[in-house]
Amino acid sequence: MASYEIIIYWSEDDQAYIGEVPELPGCAADGESYQETLANTETIIQEWIETAKSLGRPTPEPKGRLAYA
């Protein structure tokens, strides 16, 4: 599996952890725990890539860490 940056944070509005993948537009998942969110996000990355390939769309190469906090 490619190593895309995953940003996980707690959302008060959703009362859940949110995992976003900045390099893959619209690629996000949620979960009740950090670990569940990470697993769900890894699954959705694979589904995002499979969908892009099936539609003939390019898949960005992972760049690793995008920014520093």
PDB file of N, H, CA, C and O in Angstrom:
ATOM      1  N   MET A   1       0.840  -1.174   0.000  1.00  0.00           N
ATOM      2  CA  MET A   1       0.000   0.000   0.000  1.00  0.00           C
ATOM      3  C   MET A   1       0.887   1.240   0.000  1.00  0.00           C
ATOM      4  O   MET A   1       1.912   1.278   0.681  1.00  0.00           O
ATOM      5  N   ALA A   2       0.495   2.235  -0.754  1.00  0.00           N
ATOM      6  H   ALA A   2      -0.337   2.204  -1.307  1.00  0.00           H
ATOM      7  CA  ALA A   2       1.223   3.493  -0.810  1.00  0.00           C
ATOM      8  C   ALA A   2       1.115   4.219   0.527  1.00  0.00           C
ATOM      9  O   ALA A   2       0.152   4.038   1.272  1.00  0.00           O
ATOM     10  N   SER A   3       2.110   5.037   0.812  1.00  0.00           N
ATOM     11  H   SER A   3       2.892   5.185   0.207  1.00  0.00           H
ATOM     12  CA  SER A   3       2.160   5.734   2.102  1.00  0.00           C
ATOM     13  C   SER A   3       1.702   7.189   1.973  1.00  0.00           C
ATOM     14  O   SER A   3       2.519   8.105   1.885  1.00  0.00           O
ATOM     15  N   TYR A   4       0.416   7.377   1.964  1.00  0.00           N
ATOM     16  H   TYR A   4      -0.248   6.633   2.036  1.00  0.00           H
ATOM     17  CA  TYR A   4      -0.153   8.725   1.923  1.00  0.00           C
ATOM     18  C   TYR A   4      -0.250   9.281   3.333  1.00  0.00           C
ATOM     19  O   TYR A   4      -0.474   8.542   4.292  1.00  0.00           O
ATOM     20  N   GLU A   5      -0.079  10.592   3.447  1.00  0.00           N
ATOM     21  H   GLU A   5       0.103  11.192   2.669  1.00  0.00           H
ATOM     22  CA  GLU A   5      -0.235  11.239   4.746  1.00  0.00           C
ATOM     23  C   GLU A   5      -1.701  11.148   5.176  1.00  0.00           C
ATOM     24  O   GLU A   5      -2.607  11.408   4.383  1.00  0.00           O
ATOM     25  N   ILE A   6      -1.923  10.776   6.438  1.00  0.00           N
ATOM     26  H   ILE A   6      -1.188  10.565   7.082  1.00  0.00           H
ATOM     27  CA  ILE A   6      -3.262  10.714   7.014  1.00  0.00           C
ATOM     28  C   ILE A   6      -3.285  11.667   8.202  1.00  0.00           C
ATOM     29  O   ILE A   6      -2.437  11.592   9.092  1.00  0.00           O
ATOM     30  N   ILE A   7      -4.256  12.554   8.203  1.00  0.00           N
ATOM     31  H   ILE A   7      -4.945  12.615   7.480  1.00  0.00           H
ATOM     32  CA  ILE A   7      -4.439  13.479   9.319  1.00  0.00           C
ATOM     33  C   ILE A   7      -5.672  13.027  10.087  1.00  0.00           C
ATOM     34  O   ILE A   7      -6.764  12.940   9.525  1.00  0.00           O
ATOM     35  N   ILE A   8      -5.492  12.737  11.383  1.00  0.00           N
ATOM     36  H   ILE A   8      -4.605  12.808  11.839  1.00  0.00           H
ATOM     37  CA  ILE A   8      -6.599  12.285  12.220  1.00  0.00           C
ATOM     38  C   ILE A   8      -6.825  13.309  13.322  1.00  0.00           C
ATOM     39  O   ILE A   8      -5.885  13.742  13.989  1.00  0.00           O
ATOM     40  N   TYR A   9      -8.085  13.689  13.502  1.00  0.00           N
ATOM     41  H   TYR A   9      -8.848  13.337  12.960  1.00  0.00           H
ATOM     42  CA  TYR A   9      -8.428  14.658  14.536  1.00  0.00           C
ATOM     43  C   TYR A   9      -9.813  14.348  15.094  1.00  0.00           C
ATOM     44  O   TYR A   9     -10.610  13.653  14.464  1.00  0.00           O
ATOM     45  N   TRP A  10     -10.084  14.873  16.280  1.00  0.00           N
ATOM     46  H   TRP A  10      -9.436  15.437  16.792  1.00  0.00           H
ATOM     47  CA  TRP A  10     -11.381  14.710  16.917  1.00  0.00           C
ATOM     48  C   TRP A  10     -12.309  15.819  16.446  1.00  0.00           C
ATOM     49  O   TRP A  10     -11.920  16.986  16.433  1.00  0.00           O
ATOM     50  N   SER A  11     -13.532  15.469  16.059  1.00  0.00           N
ATOM     51  H   SER A  11     -13.848  14.521  16.069  1.00  0.00           H
ATOM     52  CA  SER A  11     -14.536  16.440  15.644  1.00  0.00           C
ATOM     53  C   SER A  11     -15.629  16.511  16.715  1.00  0.00           C
ATOM     54  O   SER A  11     -16.371  15.552  16.925  1.00  0.00           O
ATOM     55  N   GLU A  12     -15.713  17.651  17.378  1.00  0.00           N
ATOM     56  H   GLU A  12     -15.109  18.430  17.208  1.00  0.00           H
ATOM     57  CA  GLU A  12     -16.777  17.851  18.367  1.00  0.00           C
ATOM     58  C   GLU A  12     -18.150  17.795  17.701  1.00  0.00           C
ATOM     59  O   GLU A  12     -19.093  17.231  18.257  1.00  0.00           O
ATOM     60  N   ASP A  13     -18.259  18.387  16.501  1.00  0.00           N
ATOM     61  H   ASP A  13     -17.493  18.845  16.050  1.00  0.00           H
ATOM     62  CA  ASP A  13     -19.542  18.403  15.788  1.00  0.00           C
ATOM     63  C   ASP A  13     -20.050  16.995  15.489  1.00  0.00           C
ATOM     64  O   ASP A  13     -21.237  16.708  15.637  1.00  0.00           O
ATOM     65  N   ASP A  14     -19.138  16.122  15.066  1.00  0.00           N
ATOM     66  H   ASP A  14     -18.173  16.355  14.945  1.00  0.00           H
ATOM     67  CA  ASP A  14     -19.514  14.759  14.689  1.00  0.00           C
ATOM     68  C   ASP A  14     -19.406  13.771  15.843  1.00  0.00           C
ATOM     69  O   ASP A  14     -19.909  12.650  15.760  1.00  0.00           O
ATOM     70  N   GLN A  15     -18.741  14.197  16.931  1.00  0.00           N
ATOM     71  H   GLN A  15     -18.333  15.107  16.999  1.00  0.00           H
ATOM     72  CA  GLN A  15     -18.474  13.306  18.058  1.00  0.00           C
ATOM     73  C   GLN A  15     -17.793  12.024  17.585  1.00  0.00           C
ATOM     74  O   GLN A  15     -18.156  10.916  17.981  1.00  0.00           O
ATOM     75  N   ALA A  16     -16.786  12.216  16.718  1.00  0.00           N
ATOM     76  H   ALA A  16     -16.491  13.115  16.396  1.00  0.00           H
ATOM     77  CA  ALA A  16     -16.040  11.099  16.159  1.00  0.00           C
ATOM     78  C   ALA A  16     -14.668  11.590  15.730  1.00  0.00           C
ATOM     79  O   ALA A  16     -14.446  12.787  15.545  1.00  0.00           O
ATOM     80  N   TYR A  17     -13.747  10.635  15.577  1.00  0.00           N
ATOM     81  H   TYR A  17     -13.927   9.663  15.728  1.00  0.00           H
ATOM     82  CA  TYR A  17     -12.460  10.956  14.979  1.00  0.00           C
ATOM     83  C   TYR A  17     -12.642  10.995  13.472  1.00  0.00           C
ATOM     84  O   TYR A  17     -13.405  10.206  12.914  1.00  0.00           O
ATOM     85  N   ILE A  18     -11.949  11.906  12.815  1.00  0.00           N
ATOM     86  H   ILE A  18     -11.329  12.547  13.268  1.00  0.00           H
ATOM     87  CA  ILE A  18     -12.002  12.039  11.364  1.00  0.00           C
ATOM     88  C   ILE A  18     -10.600  11.811  10.828  1.00  0.00           C
ATOM     89  O   ILE A  18      -9.633  12.354  11.362  1.00  0.00           O
ATOM     90  N   GLY A  19     -10.486  11.021   9.791  1.00  0.00           N
ATOM     91  H   GLY A  19     -11.272  10.580   9.357  1.00  0.00           H
ATOM     92  CA  GLY A  19      -9.209  10.793   9.105  1.00  0.00           C
ATOM     93  C   GLY A  19      -9.309  11.340   7.695  1.00  0.00           C
ATOM     94  O   GLY A  19     -10.185  10.937   6.929  1.00  0.00           O
ATOM     95  N   GLU A  20      -8.406  12.266   7.343  1.00  0.00           N
ATOM     96  H   GLU A  20      -7.694  12.593   7.965  1.00  0.00           H
ATOM     97  CA  GLU A  20      -8.394  12.854   6.007  1.00  0.00           C
ATOM     98  C   GLU A  20      -7.075  12.550   5.316  1.00  0.00           C
ATOM     99  O   GLU A  20      -6.031  12.434   5.957  1.00  0.00           O
ATOM    100  N   VAL A  21      -7.143  12.422   3.987  1.00  0.00           N
ATOM    101  H   VAL A  21      -7.992  12.516   3.466  1.00  0.00           H
ATOM    102  CA  VAL A  21      -5.964  12.164   3.169  1.00  0.00           C
ATOM    103  C   VAL A  21      -5.844  13.333   2.189  1.00  0.00           C
ATOM    104  O   VAL A  21      -6.480  13.322   1.135  1.00  0.00           O
ATOM    105  N   PRO A  22      -5.033  14.341   2.527  1.00  0.00           N
ATOM    106  CA  PRO A  22      -4.979  15.563   1.722  1.00  0.00           C
ATOM    107  C   PRO A  22      -4.614  15.362   0.252  1.00  0.00           C
ATOM    108  O   PRO A  22      -5.066  16.119  -0.607  1.00  0.00           O
ATOM    109  N   GLU A  23      -3.807  14.355  -0.040  1.00  0.00           N
ATOM    110  H   GLU A  23      -3.440  13.740   0.658  1.00  0.00           H
ATOM    111  CA  GLU A  23      -3.360  14.140  -1.424  1.00  0.00           C
ATOM    112  C   GLU A  23      -4.421  13.488  -2.312  1.00  0.00           C
ATOM    113  O   GLU A  23      -4.285  13.478  -3.536  1.00  0.00           O
ATOM    114  N   LEU A  24      -5.471  12.948  -1.701  1.00  0.00           N
ATOM    115  H   LEU A  24      -5.581  12.957  -0.707  1.00  0.00           H
ATOM    116  CA  LEU A  24      -6.533  12.283  -2.449  1.00  0.00           C
ATOM    117  C   LEU A  24      -7.839  13.041  -2.203  1.00  0.00           C
ATOM    118  O   LEU A  24      -8.476  12.838  -1.169  1.00  0.00           O
ATOM    119  N   PRO A  25      -8.245  13.897  -3.116  1.00  0.00           N
ATOM    120  CA  PRO A  25      -9.425  14.739  -2.908  1.00  0.00           C
ATOM    121  C   PRO A  25     -10.670  13.941  -2.507  1.00  0.00           C
ATOM    122  O   PRO A  25     -11.051  12.969  -3.160  1.00  0.00           O
ATOM    123  N   GLY A  26     -11.287  14.387  -1.415  1.00  0.00           N
ATOM    124  H   GLY A  26     -10.978  15.176  -0.884  1.00  0.00           H
ATOM    125  CA  GLY A  26     -12.511  13.748  -0.943  1.00  0.00           C
ATOM    126  C   GLY A  26     -12.298  12.462  -0.178  1.00  0.00           C
ATOM    127  O   GLY A  26     -13.268  11.822   0.227  1.00  0.00           O
ATOM    128  N   CYS A  27     -11.064  12.070   0.031  1.00  0.00           N
ATOM    129  H   CYS A  27     -10.275  12.591  -0.297  1.00  0.00           H
ATOM    130  CA  CYS A  27     -10.765  10.809   0.713  1.00  0.00           C
ATOM    131  C   CYS A  27     -10.725  11.047   2.215  1.00  0.00           C
ATOM    132  O   CYS A  27      -9.793  11.665   2.729  1.00  0.00           O
ATOM    133  N   ALA A  28     -11.744  10.551   2.916  1.00  0.00           N
ATOM    134  H   ALA A  28     -12.501  10.049   2.498  1.00  0.00           H
ATOM    135  CA  ALA A  28     -11.845  10.722   4.359  1.00  0.00           C
ATOM    136  C   ALA A  28     -12.679   9.596   4.948  1.00  0.00           C
ATOM    137  O   ALA A  28     -13.486   8.972   4.260  1.00  0.00           O
ATOM    138  N   ALA A  29     -12.468   9.347   6.236  1.00  0.00           N
ATOM    139  H   ALA A  29     -11.813   9.854   6.796  1.00  0.00           H
ATOM    140  CA  ALA A  29     -13.234   8.323   6.948  1.00  0.00           C
ATOM    141  C   ALA A  29     -13.365   8.777   8.395  1.00  0.00           C
ATOM    142  O   ALA A  29     -12.727   9.739   8.822  1.00  0.00           O
ATOM    143  N   ASP A  30     -14.205   8.064   9.137  1.00  0.00           N
ATOM    144  H   ASP A  30     -14.723   7.283   8.790  1.00  0.00           H
ATOM    145  CA  ASP A  30     -14.358   8.400  10.548  1.00  0.00           C
ATOM    146  C   ASP A  30     -14.368   7.131  11.380  1.00  0.00           C
ATOM    147  O   ASP A  30     -14.332   6.019  10.852  1.00  0.00           O
ATOM    148  N   GLY A  31     -14.418   7.319  12.694  1.00  0.00           N
ATOM    149  H   GLY A  31     -14.447   8.222  13.123  1.00  0.00           H
ATOM    150  CA  GLY A  31     -14.455   6.177  13.592  1.00  0.00           C
ATOM    151  C   GLY A  31     -14.641   6.621  15.022  1.00  0.00           C
ATOM    152  O   GLY A  31     -14.495   7.800  15.345  1.00  0.00           O
ATOM    153  N   GLU A  32     -14.966   5.667  15.879  1.00  0.00           N
ATOM    154  H   GLU A  32     -15.084   4.709  15.617  1.00  0.00           H
ATOM    155  CA  GLU A  32     -15.188   5.962  17.294  1.00  0.00           C
ATOM    156  C   GLU A  32     -13.884   6.057  18.071  1.00  0.00           C
ATOM    157  O   GLU A  32     -13.852   6.659  19.144  1.00  0.00           O
ATOM    158  N   SER A  33     -12.806   5.473  17.548  1.00  0.00           N
ATOM    159  H   SER A  33     -12.833   4.984  16.677  1.00  0.00           H
ATOM    160  CA  SER A  33     -11.502   5.538  18.200  1.00  0.00           C
ATOM    161  C   SER A  33     -10.447   5.905  17.160  1.00  0.00           C
ATOM    162  O   SER A  33     -10.682   5.826  15.955  1.00  0.00           O
ATOM    163  N   TYR A  34      -9.292   6.303  17.653  1.00  0.00           N
ATOM    164  H   TYR A  34      -9.101   6.367  18.632  1.00  0.00           H
ATOM    165  CA  TYR A  34      -8.175   6.634  16.763  1.00  0.00           C
ATOM    166  C   TYR A  34      -7.826   5.428  15.888  1.00  0.00           C
ATOM    167  O   TYR A  34      -7.664   5.555  14.675  1.00  0.00           O
ATOM    168  N   GLN A  35      -7.714   4.250  16.524  1.00  0.00           N
ATOM    169  H   GLN A  35      -7.846   4.147  17.510  1.00  0.00           H
ATOM    170  CA  GLN A  35      -7.343   3.035  15.802  1.00  0.00           C
ATOM    171  C   GLN A  35      -8.379   2.654  14.741  1.00  0.00           C
ATOM    172  O   GLN A  35      -8.021   2.268  13.628  1.00  0.00           O
ATOM    173  N   GLU A  36      -9.659   2.763  15.091  1.00  0.00           N
ATOM    174  H   GLU A  36      -9.950   3.076  15.995  1.00  0.00           H
ATOM    175  CA  GLU A  36     -10.723   2.452  14.135  1.00  0.00           C
ATOM    176  C   GLU A  36     -10.677   3.430  12.961  1.00  0.00           C
ATOM    177  O   GLU A  36     -10.858   3.036  11.809  1.00  0.00           O
ATOM    178  N   THR A  37     -10.434   4.703  13.261  1.00  0.00           N
ATOM    179  H   THR A  37     -10.286   5.023  14.197  1.00  0.00           H
ATOM    180  CA  THR A  37     -10.365   5.714  12.208  1.00  0.00           C
ATOM    181  C   THR A  37      -9.189   5.448  11.283  1.00  0.00           C
ATOM    182  O   THR A  37      -9.324   5.575  10.066  1.00  0.00           O
ATOM    183  N   LEU A  38      -8.036   5.080  11.838  1.00  0.00           N
ATOM    184  H   LEU A  38      -7.926   4.976  12.827  1.00  0.00           H
ATOM    185  CA  LEU A  38      -6.874   4.763  11.018  1.00  0.00           C
ATOM    186  C   LEU A  38      -7.166   3.576  10.100  1.00  0.00           C
ATOM    187  O   LEU A  38      -6.853   3.621   8.910  1.00  0.00           O
ATOM    188  N   ALA A  39      -7.759   2.524  10.642  1.00  0.00           N
ATOM    189  H   ALA A  39      -8.014   2.487  11.608  1.00  0.00           H
ATOM    190  CA  ALA A  39      -8.099   1.342   9.832  1.00  0.00           C
ATOM    191  C   ALA A  39      -9.101   1.701   8.739  1.00  0.00           C
ATOM    192  O   ALA A  39      -8.947   1.281   7.592  1.00  0.00           O
ATOM    193  N   ASN A  40     -10.127   2.474   9.091  1.00  0.00           N
ATOM    194  H   ASN A  40     -10.252   2.815  10.022  1.00  0.00           H
ATOM    195  CA  ASN A  40     -11.136   2.877   8.101  1.00  0.00           C
ATOM    196  C   ASN A  40     -10.519   3.748   7.012  1.00  0.00           C
ATOM    197  O   ASN A  40     -10.866   3.620   5.838  1.00  0.00           O
ATOM    198  N   THR A  41      -9.603   4.635   7.403  1.00  0.00           N
ATOM    199  H   THR A  41      -9.321   4.739   8.357  1.00  0.00           H
ATOM    200  CA  THR A  41      -8.961   5.513   6.430  1.00  0.00           C
ATOM    201  C   THR A  41      -8.062   4.714   5.492  1.00  0.00           C
ATOM    202  O   THR A  41      -8.031   4.989   4.292  1.00  0.00           O
ATOM    203  N   GLU A  42      -7.335   3.735   6.012  1.00  0.00           N
ATOM    204  H   GLU A  42      -7.361   3.512   6.986  1.00  0.00           H
ATOM    205  CA  GLU A  42      -6.501   2.883   5.156  1.00  0.00           C
ATOM    206  C   GLU A  42      -7.365   2.128   4.150  1.00  0.00           C
ATOM    207  O   GLU A  42      -6.974   1.966   2.994  1.00  0.00           O
ATOM    208  N   THR A  43      -8.530   1.669   4.580  1.00  0.00           N
ATOM    209  H   THR A  43      -8.848   1.800   5.519  1.00  0.00           H
ATOM    210  CA  THR A  43      -9.453   0.979   3.674  1.00  0.00           C
ATOM    211  C   THR A  43      -9.947   1.923   2.590  1.00  0.00           C
ATOM    212  O   THR A  43      -9.988   1.554   1.416  1.00  0.00           O
ATOM    213  N   ILE A  44     -10.319   3.132   2.973  1.00  0.00           N
ATOM    214  H   ILE A  44     -10.286   3.431   3.927  1.00  0.00           H
ATOM    215  CA  ILE A  44     -10.880   4.074   2.000  1.00  0.00           C
ATOM    216  C   ILE A  44      -9.816   4.554   1.020  1.00  0.00           C
ATOM    217  O   ILE A  44     -10.142   4.897  -0.116  1.00  0.00           O
ATOM    218  N   ILE A  45      -8.547   4.585   1.436  1.00  0.00           N
ATOM    219  H   ILE A  45      -8.282   4.306   2.359  1.00  0.00           H
ATOM    220  CA  ILE A  45      -7.462   4.929   0.502  1.00  0.00           C
ATOM    221  C   ILE A  45      -7.431   3.896  -0.622  1.00  0.00           C
ATOM    222  O   ILE A  45      -7.370   4.257  -1.798  1.00  0.00           O
ATOM    223  N   GLN A  46      -7.473   2.624  -0.267  1.00  0.00           N
ATOM    224  H   GLN A  46      -7.523   2.331   0.688  1.00  0.00           H
ATOM    225  CA  GLN A  46      -7.447   1.565  -1.283  1.00  0.00           C
ATOM    226  C   GLN A  46      -8.672   1.659  -2.204  1.00  0.00           C
ATOM    227  O   GLN A  46      -8.554   1.482  -3.417  1.00  0.00           O
ATOM    228  N   GLU A  47      -9.835   1.935  -1.629  1.00  0.00           N
ATOM    229  H   GLU A  47      -9.931   2.078  -0.644  1.00  0.00           H
ATOM    230  CA  GLU A  47     -11.046   2.066  -2.441  1.00  0.00           C
ATOM    231  C   GLU A  47     -10.966   3.289  -3.352  1.00  0.00           C
ATOM    232  O   GLU A  47     -11.425   3.239  -4.493  1.00  0.00           O
ATOM    233  N   TRP A  48     -10.391   4.383  -2.863  1.00  0.00           N
ATOM    234  H   TRP A  48     -10.018   4.424  -1.936  1.00  0.00           H
ATOM    235  CA  TRP A  48     -10.230   5.596  -3.670  1.00  0.00           C
ATOM    236  C   TRP A  48      -9.340   5.293  -4.871  1.00  0.00           C
ATOM    237  O   TRP A  48      -9.659   5.668  -5.999  1.00  0.00           O
ATOM    238  N   ILE A  49      -8.221   4.611  -4.621  1.00  0.00           N
ATOM    239  H   ILE A  49      -7.962   4.306  -3.704  1.00  0.00           H
ATOM    240  CA  ILE A  49      -7.275   4.270  -5.695  1.00  0.00           C
ATOM    241  C   ILE A  49      -7.919   3.326  -6.702  1.00  0.00           C
ATOM    242  O   ILE A  49      -7.787   3.530  -7.909  1.00  0.00           O
ATOM    243  N   GLU A  50      -8.613   2.300  -6.227  1.00  0.00           N
ATOM    244  H   GLU A  50      -8.721   2.134  -5.246  1.00  0.00           H
ATOM    245  CA  GLU A  50      -9.280   1.344  -7.125  1.00  0.00           C
ATOM    246  C   GLU A  50     -10.324   2.047  -7.988  1.00  0.00           C
ATOM    247  O   GLU A  50     -10.428   1.769  -9.183  1.00  0.00           O
ATOM    248  N   THR A  51     -11.094   2.953  -7.394  1.00  0.00           N
ATOM    249  H   THR A  51     -11.009   3.179  -6.424  1.00  0.00           H
ATOM    250  CA  THR A  51     -12.119   3.689  -8.140  1.00  0.00           C
ATOM    251  C   THR A  51     -11.483   4.585  -9.192  1.00  0.00           C
ATOM    252  O   THR A  51     -11.942   4.630 -10.334  1.00  0.00           O
ATOM    253  N   ALA A  52     -10.425   5.301  -8.811  1.00  0.00           N
ATOM    254  H   ALA A  52     -10.052   5.265  -7.884  1.00  0.00           H
ATOM    255  CA  ALA A  52      -9.734   6.177  -9.764  1.00  0.00           C
ATOM    256  C   ALA A  52      -9.204   5.369 -10.948  1.00  0.00           C
ATOM    257  O   ALA A  52      -9.348   5.782 -12.099  1.00  0.00           O
ATOM    258  N   LYS A  53      -8.596   4.225 -10.668  1.00  0.00           N
ATOM    259  H   LYS A  53      -8.478   3.890  -9.733  1.00  0.00           H
ATOM    260  CA  LYS A  53      -8.052   3.375 -11.746  1.00  0.00           C
ATOM    261  C   LYS A  53      -9.175   2.865 -12.660  1.00  0.00           C
ATOM    262  O   LYS A  53      -9.023   2.842 -13.882  1.00  0.00           O
ATOM    263  N   SER A  54     -10.293   2.459 -12.064  1.00  0.00           N
ATOM    264  H   SER A  54     -10.415   2.478 -11.071  1.00  0.00           H
ATOM    265  CA  SER A  54     -11.393   1.931 -12.874  1.00  0.00           C
ATOM    266  C   SER A  54     -12.015   3.007 -13.763  1.00  0.00           C
ATOM    267  O   SER A  54     -12.591   2.697 -14.805  1.00  0.00           O
ATOM    268  N   LEU A  55     -11.897   4.276 -13.348  1.00  0.00           N
ATOM    269  H   LEU A  55     -11.429   4.528 -12.501  1.00  0.00           H
ATOM    270  CA  LEU A  55     -12.421   5.391 -14.136  1.00  0.00           C
ATOM    271  C   LEU A  55     -11.368   5.995 -15.066  1.00  0.00           C
ATOM    272  O   LEU A  55     -11.645   6.949 -15.792  1.00  0.00           O
ATOM    273  N   GLY A  56     -10.159   5.429 -15.036  1.00  0.00           N
ATOM    274  H   GLY A  56      -9.934   4.654 -14.446  1.00  0.00           H
ATOM    275  CA  GLY A  56      -9.085   5.925 -15.887  1.00  0.00           C
ATOM    276  C   GLY A  56      -8.508   7.258 -15.425  1.00  0.00           C
ATOM    277  O   GLY A  56      -7.924   7.996 -16.219  1.00  0.00           O
ATOM    278  N   ARG A  57      -8.673   7.562 -14.150  1.00  0.00           N
ATOM    279  H   ARG A  57      -9.148   6.963 -13.505  1.00  0.00           H
ATOM    280  CA  ARG A  57      -8.156   8.816 -13.600  1.00  0.00           C
ATOM    281  C   ARG A  57      -6.779   8.595 -12.986  1.00  0.00           C
ATOM    282  O   ARG A  57      -6.480   7.502 -12.504  1.00  0.00           O
ATOM    283  N   PRO A  58      -5.942   9.629 -13.002  1.00  0.00           N
ATOM    284  CA  PRO A  58      -4.603   9.476 -12.420  1.00  0.00           C
ATOM    285  C   PRO A  58      -4.657   9.358 -10.897  1.00  0.00           C
ATOM    286  O   PRO A  58      -5.550   9.901 -10.245  1.00  0.00           O
ATOM    287  N   THR A  59      -3.690   8.645 -10.355  1.00  0.00           N
ATOM    288  H   THR A  59      -2.965   8.204 -10.885  1.00  0.00           H
ATOM    289  CA  THR A  59      -3.555   8.513  -8.912  1.00  0.00           C
ATOM    290  C   THR A  59      -2.280   9.228  -8.494  1.00  0.00           C
ATOM    291  O   THR A  59      -1.193   8.860  -8.940  1.00  0.00           O
ATOM    292  N   PRO A  60      -2.394  10.247  -7.644  1.00  0.00           N
ATOM    293  CA  PRO A  60      -1.199  10.980  -7.224  1.00  0.00           C
ATOM    294  C   PRO A  60      -0.199  10.073  -6.500  1.00  0.00           C
ATOM    295  O   PRO A  60      -0.589   9.179  -5.748  1.00  0.00           O
ATOM    296  N   GLU A  61       1.079  10.313  -6.735  1.00  0.00           N
ATOM    297  H   GLU A  61       1.395  11.039  -7.346  1.00  0.00           H
ATOM    298  CA  GLU A  61       2.111   9.607  -5.989  1.00  0.00           C
ATOM    299  C   GLU A  61       2.165  10.204  -4.589  1.00  0.00           C
ATOM    300  O   GLU A  61       2.070  11.421  -4.435  1.00  0.00           O
ATOM    301  N   PRO A  62       2.315   9.364  -3.564  1.00  0.00           N
ATOM    302  CA  PRO A  62       2.397   9.908  -2.210  1.00  0.00           C
ATOM    303  C   PRO A  62       3.669  10.735  -2.032  1.00  0.00           C
ATOM    304  O   PRO A  62       4.745  10.347  -2.488  1.00  0.00           O
ATOM    305  N   LYS A  63       3.530  11.870  -1.367  1.00  0.00           N
ATOM    306  H   LYS A  63       2.656  12.184  -0.997  1.00  0.00           H
ATOM    307  CA  LYS A  63       4.663  12.754  -1.144  1.00  0.00           C
ATOM    308  C   LYS A  63       5.161  12.680   0.294  1.00  0.00           C
ATOM    309  O   LYS A  63       6.147  13.326   0.646  1.00  0.00           O
ATOM    310  N   GLY A  64       4.480  11.893   1.124  1.00  0.00           N
ATOM    311  H   GLY A  64       3.678  11.368   0.838  1.00  0.00           H
ATOM    312  CA  GLY A  64       4.875  11.824   2.524  1.00  0.00           C
ATOM    313  C   GLY A  64       4.359  13.028   3.282  1.00  0.00           C
ATOM    314  O   GLY A  64       3.280  13.547   2.996  1.00  0.00           O
ATOM    315  N   ARG A  65       5.122  13.453   4.226  1.00  0.00           N
ATOM    316  H   ARG A  65       5.999  13.032   4.459  1.00  0.00           H
ATOM    317  CA  ARG A  65       4.695  14.576   5.084  1.00  0.00           C
ATOM    318  C   ARG A  65       4.591  15.848   4.268  1.00  0.00           C
ATOM    319  O   ARG A  65       5.552  16.244   3.608  1.00  0.00           O
ATOM    320  N   LEU A  66       3.429  16.495   4.307  1.00  0.00           N
ATOM    321  H   LEU A  66       2.648  16.173   4.843  1.00  0.00           H
ATOM    322  CA  LEU A  66       3.166  17.659   3.469  1.00  0.00           C
ATOM    323  C   LEU A  66       3.495  18.981   4.157  1.00  0.00           C
ATOM    324  O   LEU A  66       3.912  19.932   3.496  1.00  0.00           O
ATOM    325  N   ALA A  67       3.314  19.052   5.466  1.00  0.00           N
ATOM    326  H   ALA A  67       2.976  18.279   6.004  1.00  0.00           H
ATOM    327  CA  ALA A  67       3.514  20.310   6.167  1.00  0.00           C
ATOM    328  C   ALA A  67       3.939  20.034   7.605  1.00  0.00           C
ATOM    329  O   ALA A  67       3.758  18.934   8.126  1.00  0.00           O
ATOM    330  N   TYR A  68       4.487  21.020   8.208  1.00  0.00           N
ATOM    331  H   TYR A  68       4.634  21.914   7.785  1.00  0.00           H
ATOM    332  CA  TYR A  68       4.892  20.919   9.596  1.00  0.00           C
ATOM    333  C   TYR A  68       3.990  21.753  10.463  1.00  0.00           C
ATOM    334  O   TYR A  68       3.598  22.854  10.078  1.00  0.00           O
ATOM    335  N   ALA A  69       3.654  21.243  11.636  1.00  0.00           N
ATOM    336  H   ALA A  69       3.972  20.349  11.949  1.00  0.00           H
ATOM    337  CA  ALA A  69       2.774  21.985  12.545  1.00  0.00           C
ATOM    338  C   ALA A  69       3.590  22.912  13.424  1.00  0.00           C
ATOM    339  O   ALA A  69       3.029  23.624  14.258  1.00  0.00           O
TER     340      ALA A  69
END
